[in-house]
Amino acid sequence: MRRRMVIIFLAPAVLLYLFFVLAPAAASFYLSLFQTSGFGETPRWVGFGNYIKLFSDPVFWLSITNMALILTVGGVAIFGLAFLFTILINSGIWGKKLFRALIFMPNVIAVVALSTFWSFIYMPRYGMLSNIFKYIGFDQAAAISWTAPENIIWSMLIGLVWISTGFFTILILAGADKIPTDMYEAARIEGAGPVQMFRMITVPMIWDVIAITMVLWVIEAIKMMEFPFAFGGPTPVQSLLTPSIYLFIMGFGFRQPVYELGYATAIGVCMFLFTVVAVLILTWATRRDRVEF
């Protein structure tokens, strides 16, 4: 009787998952085996031809390189700052709630507005960054074109780290708030500093939260589109291409239509496989015995 009730209650969720997630995923993989624009013409079977073409496509590999930079360099910077902010906010500073709100604020502003803000910062002649360097006497740094093709990916990463750090900091702080305060008090009595308490108490106690935030970042980095797309201006910059942006361009075009829907779907399938593999590796690497309190 109990098993029957469990099946009855789970059935609607399972059916919805099959209909809205698994069925479209299977249809996408099937579509990636065809060459089609998606507009009435009869799809032409090419098998794995789209994937063969994809893995010999230099633009696709450029987008993968940019994705890897966002995932690794951006991830290290974001979690490094998130850990630092967690240490500082949990050290007993005044205005803890205010600092939380300020750190999280970029996440409530539209991405286009944020990209416009950062474009003004990086303006060569009148930008805030150039004026700061001129004011302190670093004329060579002030003359750097931060949005040039060779620099724009790193400039974009700085803005992306500034935007994303607050979200992951709040998640880690939410986990840290559940740790009993008497553990910190005992550590202070023993002479432990904020860094030692974070390393020996906070991290072990909220390791499952940290692992989940890392998984969320991996998913976000692989499907990253909005900020690089908006940061590049009216026309997508090749130096900022990510797999998601390249998928959009190949599927729908930009100023000129492309409509290679089968090829774009192959990019989406590759992104799905990258995500699954990366999450499995990260889950295995962060697996450890749970610490309870």
Phi and psi in degrees as GROMACS dihedral restraints (atoms count N, CA, C in turn):
[ dihedral_restraints ]
;  ai    aj    ak    al  type     phi  dphi    fc
    3     4     5     6     1   -64.6    20    10
    4     5     6     7     1   -41.9    20    10
    6     7     8     9     1   -63.0    20    10
    7     8     9    10     1   -39.4    20    10
    9    10    11    12     1   -63.9    20    10
   10    11    12    13     1   -40.6    20    10
   12    13    14    15     1   -65.3    20    10
   13    14    15    16     1   -39.1    20    10
   15    16    17    18     1   -62.8    20    10
   16    17    18    19     1   -42.9    20    10
   18    19    20    21     1   -63.7    20    10
   19    20    21    22     1   -41.3    20    10
   21    22    23    24     1   -62.8    20    10
   22    23    24    25     1   -42.4    20    10
   24    25    26    27     1   -74.3    20    10
   25    26    27    28     1   -31.6    20    10
   27    28    29    30     1   -82.0    20    10
   28    29    30    31     1   -24.4    20    10
   30    31    32    33     1   -55.9    20    10
   31    32    33    34     1   -47.2    20    10
   33    34    35    36     1   -59.3    20    10
   34    35    36    37     1   -43.4    20    10
   36    37    38    39     1   -65.3    20    10
   37    38    39    40     1   -41.8    20    10
   39    40    41    42     1   -64.9    20    10
   40    41    42    43     1   -42.5    20    10
   42    43    44    45     1   -64.6    20    10
   43    44    45    46     1   -42.4    20    10
   45    46    47    48     1   -62.5    20    10
   46    47    48    49     1   -40.3    20    10
   48    49    50    51     1   -64.7    20    10
   49    50    51    52     1   -42.8    20    10
   51    52    53    54     1   -63.5    20    10
   52    53    54    55     1   -40.9    20    10
   54    55    56    57     1   -75.3    20    10
   55    56    57    58     1   -41.0    20    10
   57    58    59    60     1   -97.4    20    10
   58    59    60    61     1   -14.0    20    10
   60    61    62    63     1  -119.8    20    10
   61    62    63    64     1   -62.7    20    10
   63    64    65    66     1   -68.8    20    10
   64    65    66    67     1   -43.3    20    10
   66    67    68    69     1   -62.7    20    10
   67    68    69    70     1   -46.8    20    10
   69    70    71    72     1   -62.9    20    10
   70    71    72    73     1   -34.6    20    10
   72    73    74    75     1   -64.7    20    10
   73    74    75    76     1   -44.2    20    10
   75    76    77    78     1   -64.7    20    10
   76    77    78    79     1   -40.1    20    10
   78    79    80    81     1   -64.6    20    10
   79    80    81    82     1   -36.1    20    10
   81    82    83    84     1   -65.4    20    10
   82    83    84    85     1   -44.1    20    10
   84    85    86    87     1   -61.8    20    10
   85    86    87    88     1   -41.3    20    10
   87    88    89    90     1   -63.7    20    10
   88    89    90    91     1   -41.3    20    10
   90    91    92    93     1   -65.7    20    10
   91    92    93    94     1   -30.8    20    10
   93    94    95    96     1   -68.3    20    10
   94    95    96    97     1   -10.2    20    10
   96    97    98    99     1   -89.6    20    10
   97    98    99   100     1     4.9    20    10
   99   100   101   102     1  -121.4    20    10
  100   101   102   103     1   157.0    20    10
  102   103   104   105     1  -103.1    20    10
  103   104   105   106     1   113.9    20    10
  105   106   107   108     1  -156.3    20    10
  106   107   108   109     1   150.6    20    10
  108   109   110   111     1   -92.1    20    10
  109   110   111   112     1   -14.8    20    10
  111   112   113   114     1    82.9    20    10
  112   113   114   115     1     9.8    20    10
  114   115   116   117     1  -121.9    20    10
  115   116   117   118     1    68.3    20    10
  117   118   119   120     1    84.4    20    10
  118   119   120   121     1   -27.8    20    10
  120   121   122   123     1   -70.8    20    10
  121   122   123   124     1   155.4    20    10
  123   124   125   126     1   -73.3    20    10
  124   125   126   127     1   121.1    20    10
  126   127   128   129     1   -60.6    20    10
  127   128   129   130     1   141.1    20    10
  129   130   131   132     1  -104.6    20    10
  130   131   132   133     1   123.6    20    10
  132   133   134   135     1   -67.5    20    10
  133   134   135   136     1   125.5    20    10
  135   136   137   138     1  -124.8    20    10
  136   137   138   139     1     1.7    20    10
  138   139   140   141     1    63.3    20    10
  139   140   141   142     1  -127.5    20    10
  141   142   143   144     1   -91.5    20    10
  142   143   144   145     1    20.0    20    10
  144   145   146   147     1   -60.6    20    10
  145   146   147   148     1   -38.3    20    10
  147   148   149   150     1   -63.2    20    10
  148   149   150   151     1   -38.0    20    10
  150   151   152   153     1   -71.8    20    10
  151   152   153   154     1   -38.8    20    10
  153   154   155   156     1   -62.4    20    10
  154   155   156   157     1   -43.7    20    10
  156   157   158   159     1   -64.7    20    10
  157   158   159   160     1   -37.5    20    10
  159   160   161   162     1   -64.1    20    10
  160   161   162   163     1   -45.8    20    10
  162   163   164   165     1   -75.7    20    10
  163   164   165   166     1    -5.6    20    10
  165   166   167   168     1  -109.0    20    10
  166   167   168   169     1    10.9    20    10
  168   169   170   171     1   -92.6    20    10
  169   170   171   172     1   111.9    20    10
  171   172   173   174     1   -63.8    20    10
  172   173   174   175     1   -30.8    20    10
  174   175   176   177     1   -67.5    20    10
  175   176   177   178     1   -38.7    20    10
  177   178   179   180     1   -62.7    20    10
  178   179   180   181     1   -42.5    20    10
  180   181   182   183     1   -68.5    20    10
  181   182   183   184     1   -31.4    20    10
  183   184   185   186     1   -63.2    20    10
  184   185   186   187     1   -41.9    20    10
  186   187   188   189     1   -65.5    20    10
  187   188   189   190     1   -36.1    20    10
  189   190   191   192     1   -65.9    20    10
  190   191   192   193     1   -40.3    20    10
  192   193   194   195     1   -61.1    20    10
  193   194   195   196     1   -45.5    20    10
  195   196   197   198     1   -62.5    20    10
  196   197   198   199     1   -40.2    20    10
  198   199   200   201     1   -61.5    20    10
  199   200   201   202     1   -41.4    20    10
  201   202   203   204     1   -65.3    20    10
  202   203   204   205     1   -37.8    20    10
  204   205   206   207     1   -64.1    20    10
  205   206   207   208     1   -45.0    20    10
  207   208   209   210     1   -61.1    20    10
  208   209   210   211     1   -43.3    20    10
  210   211   212   213     1   -66.3    20    10
  211   212   213   214     1   -46.8    20    10
  213   214   215   216     1   -87.6    20    10
  214   215   216   217     1   -61.3    20    10
  216   217   218   219     1   -63.7    20    10
  217   218   219   220     1   -47.7    20    10
  219   220   221   222     1   -62.4    20    10
  220   221   222   223     1   -40.9    20    10
  222   223   224   225     1   -63.9    20    10
  223   224   225   226     1   -43.4    20    10
  225   226   227   228     1   -61.9    20    10
  226   227   228   229     1   -43.9    20    10
  228   229   230   231     1   -66.9    20    10
  229   230   231   232     1   -42.8    20    10
  231   232   233   234     1   -64.5    20    10
  232   233   234   235     1   -48.1    20    10
  234   235   236   237     1   -74.2    20    10
  235   236   237   238     1   -29.9    20    10
  237   238   239   240     1   -62.3    20    10
  238   239   240   241     1   -45.9    20    10
  240   241   242   243     1   -68.6    20    10
  241   242   243   244     1   -37.8    20    10
  243   244   245   246     1   -62.3    20    10
  244   245   246   247     1   -42.0    20    10
  246   247   248   249     1   -65.8    20    10
  247   248   249   250     1   -41.0    20    10
  249   250   251   252     1   -63.0    20    10
  250   251   252   253     1   -45.5    20    10
  252   253   254   255     1   -64.7    20    10
  253   254   255   256     1   -35.8    20    10
  255   256   257   258     1   -63.5    20    10
  256   257   258   259     1   -42.8    20    10
  258   259   260   261     1   -62.1    20    10
  259   260   261   262     1   -46.3    20    10
  261   262   263   264     1   -67.6    20    10
  262   263   264   265     1   -44.3    20    10
  264   265   266   267     1   -69.8    20    10
  265   266   267   268     1   -36.2    20    10
  267   268   269   270     1   -82.1    20    10
  268   269   270   271     1    -0.4    20    10
  270   271   272   273     1   -81.3    20    10
  271   272   273   274     1    -0.5    20    10
  273   274   275   276     1    95.6    20    10
  274   275   276   277     1    22.5    20    10
  276   277   278   279     1   -71.1    20    10
  277   278   279   280     1   158.7    20    10
  279   280   281   282     1   -75.0    20    10
  280   281   282   283     1   146.1    20    10
  282   283   284   285     1    74.9    20    10
  283   284   285   286     1    41.6    20    10
  285   286   287   288     1   -59.0    20    10
  286   287   288   289     1   -44.5    20    10
  288   289   290   291     1   -67.6    20    10
  289   290   291   292     1   -35.4    20    10
  291   292   293   294     1   -64.3    20    10
  292   293   294   295     1   -45.2    20    10
  294   295   296   297     1   -64.0    20    10
  295   296   297   298     1   -37.3    20    10
  297   298   299   300     1   -60.7    20    10
  298   299   300   301     1   -45.1    20    10
  300   301   302   303     1   -64.8    20    10
  301   302   303   304     1   -41.9    20    10
  303   304   305   306     1   -65.6    20    10
  304   305   306   307     1   -40.6    20    10
  306   307   308   309     1   -66.0    20    10
  307   308   309   310     1   -37.3    20    10
  309   310   311   312     1   -82.9    20    10
  310   311   312   313     1   -14.8    20    10
  312   313   314   315     1   -55.1    20    10
  313   314   315   316     1   -40.4    20    10
  315   316   317   318     1   -56.9    20    10
  316   317   318   319     1   -23.4    20    10
  318   319   320   321     1   -76.7    20    10
  319   320   321   322     1   -11.6    20    10
  321   322   323   324     1  -103.6    20    10
  322   323   324   325     1     4.3    20    10
  324   325   326   327     1  -103.4    20    10
  325   326   327   328     1   143.5    20    10
  327   328   329   330     1   -59.1    20    10
  328   329   330   331     1   141.8    20    10
  330   331   332   333     1   -61.1    20    10
  331   332   333   334     1   -38.8    20    10
  333   334   335   336     1   -63.0    20    10
  334   335   336   337     1   -40.1    20    10
  336   337   338   339     1   -64.2    20    10
  337   338   339   340     1   -40.9    20    10
  339   340   341   342     1   -65.7    20    10
  340   341   342   343     1   -41.7    20    10
  342   343   344   345     1   -65.2    20    10
  343   344   345   346     1   -37.0    20    10
  345   346   347   348     1   -64.0    20    10
  346   347   348   349     1   -40.9    20    10
  348   349   350   351     1   -59.8    20    10
  349   350   351   352     1   -46.6    20    10
  351   352   353   354     1   -71.1    20    10
  352   353   354   355     1   -29.5    20    10
  354   355   356   357     1   -65.9    20    10
  355   356   357   358     1   -35.3    20    10
  357   358   359   360     1   -68.8    20    10
  358   359   360   361     1   -35.7    20    10
  360   361   362   363     1   -62.0    20    10
  361   362   363   364     1   -40.0    20    10
  363   364   365   366     1   -92.2    20    10
  364   365   366   367     1     4.6    20    10
  366   367   368   369     1   -56.6    20    10
  367   368   369   370     1   131.6    20    10
  369   370   371   372     1   -60.9    20    10
  370   371   372   373     1   -43.4    20    10
  372   373   374   375     1   -97.4    20    10
  373   374   375   376     1   -40.6    20    10
  375   376   377   378     1  -115.6    20    10
  376   377   378   379     1     6.5    20    10
  378   379   380   381     1   -70.7    20    10
  379   380   381   382     1   155.5    20    10
  381   382   383   384     1   -62.1    20    10
  382   383   384   385     1   -40.0    20    10
  384   385   386   387     1   -64.3    20    10
  385   386   387   388     1   -45.4    20    10
  387   388   389   390     1   -62.9    20    10
  388   389   390   391     1   -40.5    20    10
  390   391   392   393     1   -66.8    20    10
  391   392   393   394     1   -36.6    20    10
  393   394   395   396     1   -64.1    20    10
  394   395   396   397     1   -45.3    20    10
  396   397   398   399     1   -64.2    20    10
  397   398   399   400     1   -38.4    20    10
  399   400   401   402     1   -65.1    20    10
  400   401   402   403     1   -38.5    20    10
  402   403   404   405     1   -65.7    20    10
  403   404   405   406     1   -37.6    20    10
  405   406   407   408     1   -92.0    20    10
  406   407   408   409     1     3.7    20    10
  408   409   410   411     1    90.6    20    10
  409   410   411   412     1    10.6    20    10
  411   412   413   414     1   -93.9    20    10
  412   413   414   415     1    74.6    20    10
  414   415   416   417     1   -66.7    20    10
  415   416   417   418     1   -35.0    20    10
  417   418   419   420     1   -64.5    20    10
  418   419   420   421     1   -42.1    20    10
  420   421   422   423     1   -66.7    20    10
  421   422   423   424     1   -34.5    20    10
  423   424   425   426     1   -67.8    20    10
  424   425   426   427     1   -25.7    20    10
  426   427   428   429     1   -85.1    20    10
  427   428   429   430     1    -5.7    20    10
  429   430   431   432     1   -69.8    20    10
  430   431   432   433     1   136.0    20    10
  432   433   434   435     1   -88.4    20    10
  433   434   435   436     1    99.0    20    10
  435   436   437   438     1   -71.0    20    10
  436   437   438   439     1   -19.5    20    10
  438   439   440   441     1  -105.5    20    10
  439   440   441   442     1    15.6    20    10
  441   442   443   444     1   -66.9    20    10
  442   443   444   445     1   156.0    20    10
  444   445   446   447     1   -53.2    20    10
  445   446   447   448     1   -34.6    20    10
  447   448   449   450     1   -80.3    20    10
  448   449   450   451     1   -13.7    20    10
  450   451   452   453     1  -114.1    20    10
  451   452   453   454     1   -15.8    20    10
  453   454   455   456     1   -66.2    20    10
  454   455   456   457     1   -33.0    20    10
  456   457   458   459     1   -64.6    20    10
  457   458   459   460     1   -38.4    20    10
  459   460   461   462     1   -73.6    20    10
  460   461   462   463     1   -37.0    20    10
  462   463   464   465     1   -63.4    20    10
  463   464   465   466     1   -41.8    20    10
  465   466   467   468     1   -63.6    20    10
  466   467   468   469     1   -39.1    20    10
  468   469   470   471     1   -61.7    20    10
  469   470   471   472     1   -38.4    20    10
  471   472   473   474     1   -61.2    20    10
  472   473   474   475     1   -46.6    20    10
  474   475   476   477     1   -63.9    20    10
  475   476   477   478     1   -39.0    20    10
  477   478   479   480     1   -64.8    20    10
  478   479   480   481     1   -41.1    20    10
  480   481   482   483     1   -63.0    20    10
  481   482   483   484     1   -42.4    20    10
  483   484   485   486     1   -61.3    20    10
  484   485   486   487     1   -38.6    20    10
  486   487   488   489     1   -71.8    20    10
  487   488   489   490     1   -44.1    20    10
  489   490   491   492     1   -85.8    20    10
  490   491   492   493     1   -23.1    20    10
  492   493   494   495     1   -59.1    20    10
  493   494   495   496     1   -41.3    20    10
  495   496   497   498     1   -60.6    20    10
  496   497   498   499     1   -41.0    20    10
  498   499   500   501     1   -61.8    20    10
  499   500   501   502     1   -47.6    20    10
  501   502   503   504     1   -73.9    20    10
  502   503   504   505     1   -29.2    20    10
  504   505   506   507     1   -63.6    20    10
  505   506   507   508     1   -43.4    20    10
  507   508   509   510     1   -63.3    20    10
  508   509   510   511     1   -39.9    20    10
  510   511   512   513     1   -62.5    20    10
  511   512   513   514     1   -44.9    20    10
  513   514   515   516     1   -67.5    20    10
  514   515   516   517     1   -39.7    20    10
  516   517   518   519     1   -64.7    20    10
  517   518   519   520     1   -36.9    20    10
  519   520   521   522     1   -62.1    20    10
  520   521   522   523     1   -39.5    20    10
  522   523   524   525     1   -69.0    20    10
  523   524   525   526     1   -38.7    20    10
  525   526   527   528     1   -67.3    20    10
  526   527   528   529     1   -29.3    20    10
  528   529   530   531     1   -66.5    20    10
  529   530   531   532     1   -19.0    20    10
  531   532   533   534     1   -83.4    20    10
  532   533   534   535     1    -9.5    20    10
  534   535   536   537     1   -75.6    20    10
  535   536   537   538     1   131.3    20    10
  537   538   539   540     1   -56.9    20    10
  538   539   540   541     1   134.9    20    10
  540   541   542   543     1   -67.7    20    10
  541   542   543   544     1   -24.0    20    10
  543   544   545   546     1   -66.3    20    10
  544   545   546   547     1   -23.1    20    10
  546   547   548   549     1   -67.4    20    10
  547   548   549   550     1   -40.7    20    10
  549   550   551   552     1   -68.9    20    10
  550   551   552   553     1   -38.5    20    10
  552   553   554   555     1   -63.1    20    10
  553   554   555   556     1   -42.1    20    10
  555   556   557   558     1   -63.9    20    10
  556   557   558   559     1   -39.0    20    10
  558   559   560   561     1   -66.7    20    10
  559   560   561   562     1   -38.2    20    10
  561   562   563   564     1   -64.6    20    10
  562   563   564   565     1   -40.2    20    10
  564   565   566   567     1   -61.5    20    10
  565   566   567   568     1   -36.0    20    10
  567   568   569   570     1   -77.5    20    10
  568   569   570   571     1    -4.6    20    10
  570   571   572   573     1    95.6    20    10
  571   572   573   574     1    13.5    20    10
  573   574   575   576     1   -75.8    20    10
  574   575   576   577     1   141.9    20    10
  576   577   578   579     1   -91.9    20    10
  577   578   579   580     1   176.8    20    10
  579   580   581   582     1   -58.7    20    10
  580   581   582   583     1   -41.2    20    10
  582   583   584   585     1   -67.0    20    10
  583   584   585   586     1   -43.2    20    10
  585   586   587   588     1   -63.1    20    10
  586   587   588   589     1   -41.5    20    10
  588   589   590   591     1   -65.2    20    10
  589   590   591   592     1   -37.6    20    10
  591   592   593   594     1   -65.7    20    10
  592   593   594   595     1   -42.3    20    10
  594   595   596   597     1   -74.0    20    10
  595   596   597   598     1   -38.5    20    10
  597   598   599   600     1   -95.9    20    10
  598   599   600   601     1   -20.5    20    10
  600   601   602   603     1  -116.4    20    10
  601   602   603   604     1   -58.3    20    10
  603   604   605   606     1   -62.8    20    10
  604   605   606   607     1   -52.6    20    10
  606   607   608   609     1   -60.3    20    10
  607   608   609   610     1   -50.0    20    10
  609   610   611   612     1   -62.4    20    10
  610   611   612   613     1   -35.6    20    10
  612   613   614   615     1   -74.1    20    10
  613   614   615   616     1   -28.9    20    10
  615   616   617   618     1  -117.1    20    10
  616   617   618   619     1    27.5    20    10
  618   619   620   621     1   -59.8    20    10
  619   620   621   622     1   -36.1    20    10
  621   622   623   624     1   -65.2    20    10
  622   623   624   625     1   -35.5    20    10
  624   625   626   627     1   -67.0    20    10
  625   626   627   628     1   -43.6    20    10
  627   628   629   630     1   -61.5    20    10
  628   629   630   631     1   -42.6    20    10
  630   631   632   633     1   -62.0    20    10
  631   632   633   634     1   -40.9    20    10
  633   634   635   636     1   -66.0    20    10
  634   635   636   637     1   -41.6    20    10
  636   637   638   639     1   -63.9    20    10
  637   638   639   640     1   -35.3    20    10
  639   640   641   642     1   -65.7    20    10
  640   641   642   643     1   -40.4    20    10
  642   643   644   645     1   -62.7    20    10
  643   644   645   646     1   -42.9    20    10
  645   646   647   648     1   -60.8    20    10
  646   647   648   649     1   -39.4    20    10
  648   649   650   651     1   -67.1    20    10
  649   650   651   652     1   -40.9    20    10
  651   652   653   654     1   -58.4    20    10
  652   653   654   655     1   -46.2    20    10
  654   655   656   657     1   -63.3    20    10
  655   656   657   658     1   -43.6    20    10
  657   658   659   660     1   -64.8    20    10
  658   659   660   661     1   -41.4    20    10
  660   661   662   663     1   -67.1    20    10
  661   662   663   664     1   -39.2    20    10
  663   664   665   666     1   -69.3    20    10
  664   665   666   667     1   -35.2    20    10
  666   667   668   669     1   -98.8    20    10
  667   668   669   670     1    15.5    20    10
  669   670   671   672     1   -58.4    20    10
  670   671   672   673     1   128.3    20    10
  672   673   674   675     1  -143.8    20    10
  673   674   675   676     1   -49.8    20    10
  675   676   677   678     1   -59.9    20    10
  676   677   678   679     1   -54.6    20    10
  678   679   680   681     1   -68.4    20    10
  679   680   681   682     1   -47.6    20    10
  681   682   683   684     1   -59.6    20    10
  682   683   684   685     1   -38.4    20    10
  684   685   686   687     1   -63.6    20    10
  685   686   687   688     1   -47.2    20    10
  687   688   689   690     1   -71.6    20    10
  688   689   690   691     1   -33.6    20    10
  690   691   692   693     1   -66.5    20    10
  691   692   693   694     1   -30.3    20    10
  693   694   695   696     1   -74.0    20    10
  694   695   696   697     1    -9.4    20    10
  696   697   698   699     1    94.9    20    10
  697   698   699   700     1  -164.4    20    10
  699   700   701   702     1   -61.4    20    10
  700   701   702   703     1   -31.2    20    10
  702   703   704   705     1  -114.1    20    10
  703   704   705   706     1   131.3    20    10
  705   706   707   708     1   -56.9    20    10
  706   707   708   709     1   130.1    20    10
  708   709   710   711     1   -89.4    20    10
  709   710   711   712     1   130.0    20    10
  711   712   713   714     1   -61.7    20    10
  712   713   714   715     1   -31.9    20    10
  714   715   716   717     1   -66.1    20    10
  715   716   717   718     1   -17.0    20    10
  717   718   719   720     1  -108.8    20    10
  718   719   720   721     1     8.4    20    10
  720   721   722   723     1   -63.1    20    10
  721   722   723   724     1   134.8    20    10
  723   724   725   726     1  -118.9    20    10
  724   725   726   727     1   164.9    20    10
  726   727   728   729     1   -53.9    20    10
  727   728   729   730     1   -37.0    20    10
  729   730   731   732     1   -65.8    20    10
  730   731   732   733     1   -42.9    20    10
  732   733   734   735     1   -65.6    20    10
  733   734   735   736     1   -42.4    20    10
  735   736   737   738     1   -64.7    20    10
  736   737   738   739     1   -38.0    20    10
  738   739   740   741     1   -59.4    20    10
  739   740   741   742     1   -45.7    20    10
  741   742   743   744     1   -62.2    20    10
  742   743   744   745     1   -43.7    20    10
  744   745   746   747     1   -65.6    20    10
  745   746   747   748     1   -44.1    20    10
  747   748   749   750     1   -72.3    20    10
  748   749   750   751     1   -29.5    20    10
  750   751   752   753     1   -80.6    20    10
  751   752   753   754     1   -36.0    20    10
  753   754   755   756     1  -127.4    20    10
  754   755   756   757     1   -15.0    20    10
  756   757   758   759     1    79.7    20    10
  757   758   759   760     1  -177.8    20    10
  759   760   761   762     1  -129.6    20    10
  760   761   762   763     1   -94.7    20    10
  762   763   764   765     1   -78.3    20    10
  763   764   765   766     1   -28.9    20    10
  765   766   767   768     1  -119.1    20    10
  766   767   768   769     1   133.8    20    10
  768   769   770   771     1   -67.3    20    10
  769   770   771   772     1   144.8    20    10
  771   772   773   774     1  -116.5    20    10
  772   773   774   775     1   -56.5    20    10
  774   775   776   777     1    58.4    20    10
  775   776   777   778     1    44.3    20    10
  777   778   779   780     1   -97.7    20    10
  778   779   780   781     1    76.1    20    10
  780   781   782   783     1   -67.3    20    10
  781   782   783   784     1   -37.7    20    10
  783   784   785   786     1   -64.1    20    10
  784   785   786   787     1   -42.1    20    10
  786   787   788   789     1   -65.9    20    10
  787   788   789   790     1   -42.2    20    10
  789   790   791   792     1   -63.6    20    10
  790   791   792   793     1   -38.7    20    10
  792   793   794   795     1   -65.2    20    10
  793   794   795   796     1   -34.9    20    10
  795   796   797   798     1   -62.0    20    10
  796   797   798   799     1   -38.1    20    10
  798   799   800   801     1   -62.5    20    10
  799   800   801   802     1   -43.0    20    10
  801   802   803   804     1   -62.9    20    10
  802   803   804   805     1   -38.9    20    10
  804   805   806   807     1   -64.3    20    10
  805   806   807   808     1   -41.9    20    10
  807   808   809   810     1   -62.5    20    10
  808   809   810   811     1   -40.4    20    10
  810   811   812   813     1   -61.9    20    10
  811   812   813   814     1   -41.0    20    10
  813   814   815   816     1   -61.8    20    10
  814   815   816   817     1   -43.3    20    10
  816   817   818   819     1   -67.1    20    10
  817   818   819   820     1   -40.3    20    10
  819   820   821   822     1   -58.3    20    10
  820   821   822   823     1   -43.3    20    10
  822   823   824   825     1   -64.3    20    10
  823   824   825   826     1   -46.3    20    10
  825   826   827   828     1   -61.2    20    10
  826   827   828   829     1   -47.5    20    10
  828   829   830   831     1   -63.8    20    10
  829   830   831   832     1   -45.2    20    10
  831   832   833   834     1   -63.6    20    10
  832   833   834   835     1   -41.5    20    10
  834   835   836   837     1   -67.0    20    10
  835   836   837   838     1   -41.0    20    10
  837   838   839   840     1   -63.3    20    10
  838   839   840   841     1   -43.0    20    10
  840   841   842   843     1   -64.4    20    10
  841   842   843   844     1   -44.9    20    10
  843   844   845   846     1   -65.5    20    10
  844   845   846   847     1   -40.6    20    10
  846   847   848   849     1   -61.8    20    10
  847   848   849   850     1   -41.1    20    10
  849   850   851   852     1   -67.3    20    10
  850   851   852   853     1   -41.2    20    10
  852   853   854   855     1   -70.3    20    10
  853   854   855   856     1   -29.4    20    10
  855   856   857   858     1   -98.9    20    10
  856   857   858   859     1     7.5    20    10
  858   859   860   861     1   -74.6    20    10
  859   860   861   862     1   129.7    20    10
  861   862   863   864     1  -158.8    20    10
  862   863   864   865     1   167.7    20    10
  864   865   866   867     1   -63.5    20    10
  865   866   867   868     1   138.2    20    10
  867   868   869   870     1   -75.6    20    10
  868   869   870   871     1   135.9    20    10
  870   871   872   873     1  -100.6    20    10
  871   872   873   874     1   124.8    20    10
  873   874   875   876     1  -111.1    20    10
  874   875   876   877     1   156.1    20    10
